[in-house]
Amino acid sequence: MVEIDIPNHEVIKIASLNSASAMGLSDNFGSIEVGKFGDLMIIKGNPLENIYNTRIVHTVIKKGVIYDTQELLKACEEKSGPNSKQEWFGKTFVESKH
């Protein structure tokens, strides 16, 4: 979205509140408010300055439990999908894009 000049603050809103609203879940999700579910992802850096800071996860809090990011990443190794474009799209597709 930022590559088509949507401002960072709007991208964050689209990914959170607007997505929750589109699914009919904005009463409980999509923004930080009293009475809503409080799962959070704490990142390093300001996403308003650089949206790619959203990829640098410091801490995850889900249902009141604080998770260590490095432990989460280690637990996901080899379980989070294919390891290469070839595995995702197949050898023929990857070769045709070169």
ChimeraX attribute file (.defattr): number of C-alpha atoms within 10 A of each C-alpha:
attribute: neighborCount
match mode: 1-to-1
recipient: residues
	/A:1	12
	/A:2	13
	/A:3	6
	/A:4	6
	/A:5	8
	/A:6	10
	/A:7	14
	/A:8	17
	/A:9	13
	/A:10	14
	/A:11	17
	/A:12	16
	/A:13	14
	/A:14	16
	/A:15	11
	/A:16	15
	/A:17	17
	/A:18	18
	/A:19	15
	/A:20	18
	/A:21	15
	/A:22	10
	/A:23	9
	/A:24	11
	/A:25	13
	/A:26	16
	/A:27	14
	/A:28	16
	/A:29	20
	/A:30	20
	/A:31	16
	/A:32	13
	/A:33	11
	/A:34	8
	/A:35	9
	/A:36	13
	/A:37	16
	/A:38	17
	/A:39	15
	/A:40	14
	/A:41	16
	/A:42	14
	/A:43	15
	/A:44	12
	/A:45	16
	/A:46	11
	/A:47	17
	/A:48	15
	/A:49	11
	/A:50	11
	/A:51	17
	/A:52	13
	/A:53	14
	/A:54	17
	/A:55	11
	/A:56	14
	/A:57	15
	/A:58	15
	/A:59	17
	/A:60	17
	/A:61	14
	/A:62	13
	/A:63	9
	/A:64	11
	/A:65	9
	/A:66	13
	/A:67	14
	/A:68	13
	/A:69	16
	/A:70	12
	/A:71	9
	/A:72	12
	/A:73	12
	/A:74	10
	/A:75	11
	/A:76	11
	/A:77	10
	/A:78	10
	/A:79	10
	/A:80	9
	/A:81	10
	/A:82	11
	/A:83	11
	/A:84	10
	/A:85	11
	/A:86	13
	/A:87	11
	/A:88	12
	/A:89	11
	/A:90	11
	/A:91	11
	/A:92	9
	/A:93	12
	/A:94	14
	/A:95	9
	/A:96	7
	/A:97	6
	/A:98	5
